[in-house]
């Protein structure tokens, strides 16, 4: 792919599902909307020391009135700064910051034991931890490729499993896997990151099928300037933290339950998504699937 000759909005319009596209927060995803309220909810956010995990998701869920926000990441200093941002939004919210690698099952188990002990429940899990150490699968060191999978695939397996155990079989819960456009659009050079995101994004379909009380979705957050975006890609990164964060609130709302098991981009209009709800459900759209035409006799 020749990035130099692509227009700045290429990744905004590529694969667009709605006519109206956004790059920043808009009224339908305003965290103060009653329909997006997170009152009384306990929220777990991984990858919470930088990027969307530090400047996006925790802030929107705090503005929407979450009861408790658990921040998980490896970087202690980054976590401390994120916690301060959340408290600045609403000092009454309980915020816990825990330094942890999500691929460490023992550590993740301890976190959910602590949540159970302190809050007695959990409502929302945002699998946002991400890494991009690999590259082309035929030439990059295997350790680098596999580290991407350990964080975004194994880590998501682990957090989703312990979230589901604490949630139980009847309480309503929401799992949002933070995906990427590279999960659905082949971009040479991003192989290991893209493939790990593809697997992560397909997980919600299985979670949704086996756990009817969980609404599981994957969210492409748009093209946001984060610490894993390469410099040459920065001219495409015009989407804001607030856009993805507000869309995550919508995915954790009653209005978005038809999105269960599905993928969406934060750039897409949630109002148009609701208008097309019957079409999406009837034709089983926005799922990771292989469509094969019947053999013509």
C-alpha positions, -999 to 999 in steps of 0.1 A, spaced: 0 0 0 14 34 -11 6 56 20 22 87 5 -4 89 -22 -34 83 0 -57 112 9 -57 122 46 -92 109 51 -86 75 34 -90 55 66 -121 75 75 -139 66 43 -125 31 37 -152 7 46 -177 34 57 -210 19 68 -229 51 74 -234 81 52 -225 105 80 -190 101 94 -175 118 125 -140 126 137 -150 141 171 -177 138 197 -212 147 186 -246 151 204 -257 114 202 -226 102 221 -224 130 247 -215 114 280 -241 135 298 -270 120 279 -294 101 303 -295 72 277 -258 67 281 -258 69 319 -234 45 337 -248 52 372 -241 25 396 -218 6 372 -184 -9 379 -161 -5 349 -127 -22 342 -104 -6 316 -72 -22 304 -44 -4 287 -52 26 310 -19 43 312 -18 60 278 -38 68 247 -75 60 247 -71 41 280 -58 73 297 -75 102 279 -107 86 264 -126 58 280 -120 66 317 -130 102 312 -162 94 293 -174 68 318 -166 92 347 -187 119 330 -215 94 326 -215 87 363 -198 53 368 -197 42 404 -162 27 402 -135 26 376 -107 1 377 -77 11 357 -53 -17 346 -19 -12 328 18 -19 332 30 17 335 26 28 371 33 65 364 8 65 335 -18 49 357 -13 75 384 -18 103 359 -50 86 345 -64 83 380 -58 120 386 -77 129 354 -107 107 364 -108 122 399 -107 157 384 -139 149 365 -157 136 395 -140 132 429 -169 110 442 -160 81 418 -140 53 433 -109 48 411 -84 19 415 -52 18 395 -34 -15 393 -1 -22 375 -4 -54 357 3 -72 324 -30 -85 311 -13 -117 299 -6 -126 335 -35 -148 345 -26 -150 382 -25 -112 384 -58 -107 365 -74 -132 388 -63 -112 418 -77 -80 403 -112 -96 398 -110 -110 433 -104 -75 446 -132 -61 426 -155 -88 440 -143 -80 476 -147 -42 472 -176 -38 448 -193 -72 447 -199 -70 410 -187 -58 376 -207 -44 347 -184 -32 319 -150 -45 306 -131 -25 280 -102 -46 265 -80 -17 254 -45 -31 261 -25 -30 229 9 -35 215 26 -34 181 60 -50 183 57 -73 154 57 -68 116 56 -89 85 49 -125 95 75 -139 71 104 -118 82 98 -105 118 113 -123 148 87 -147 162 90 -133 197 79 -99 185 50 -113 166 39 -135 195 41 -107 220 13 -89 201 -8 -121 204 0 -125 241 -14 -90 249 -43 -87 225 -54 -123 222 -43 -141 254 -48 -110 275 -84 -106 261 -92 -142 267 -80 -139 303 -98 -107 312 -130 -117 295 -131 -150 313 -126 -136 348 -151 -108 340 -177 -134 329 -171 -154 361 -176 -124 384 -206 -112 363 -224 -145 367 -250 -160 343 -279 -136 348 -266 -101 353 -263 -78 323 -227 -71 313 -209 -54 285 -175 -64 269 -160 -39 244 -129 -51 226 -110 -22 212 -102 -32 176 -86 -15 146 -94 -10 110 -64 -32 102 -85 -61 115 -107 -58 84 -84 -39 59 -52 -55 49 -22 -32 55 12 -48 46 37 -44 74 11 -45 102 7 -82 99 11 -94 135 -8 -64 150 -36 -68 124 -39 -106 128 -40 -103 166 -67 -76 163 -86 -98 139 -87 -126 164 -96 -103 192 -124 -88 172 -139 -122 164 -140 -132 200 -172 -112 208 -192 -134 185 -184 -165 206 -189 -146 238 -223 -134 227 -233 -169 215 -224 -186 248 -234 -158 272 -268 -144 265 -265 -119 294 -234 -103 279 -234 -77 251 -200 -82 234 -188 -59 206 -156 -48 190 -149 -11 184 -125 4 159 -118 37 177 -110 56 146 -75 68 137 -63 84 169 -28 98 176 -16 73 202 18 61 212 16 30 190 8 50 158 39 53 136 51 88 126 44 83 89 8 75 98 2 106 119 -13 127 91 -42 102 90 -47 103 128 -73 131 131 -99 114 152 -103 124 189 -102 105 221 -137 118 228 -151 102 196 -141 66 206 -149 72 242 -184 84 235 -190 55 211 -180 31 238 -206 46 261 -232 40 234 -221 3 230 -226 -1 267 -262 12 265 -296 -3 259 -299 12 225 -269 -7 212 -279 -42 222 -286 -52 186 -248 -48 180 -241 -79 201 -214 -100 185 -206 -72 159 -179 -48 149 -183 -11 144 -161 20 138 -163 50 160 -165 71 128 -199 57 120 -231 76 131 -248 57 160 -281 74 149 -278 58 115 -268 25 131 -301 25 150 -320 34 119 -305 4 101 -310 -19 131 -334 -43 113 -312 -45 82 -281 -52 104 -299 -80 123 -318 -95 94 -288 -97 71 -264 -106 100 -241 -77 91 -209 -65 108 -198 -99 119 -165 -117 112 -177 -143 87 -169 -159 54 -197 -155 29 -199 -183 3 -223 -182 -26 -242 -215 -30 -230 -237 -57 -251 -231 -88 -264 -264 -103 
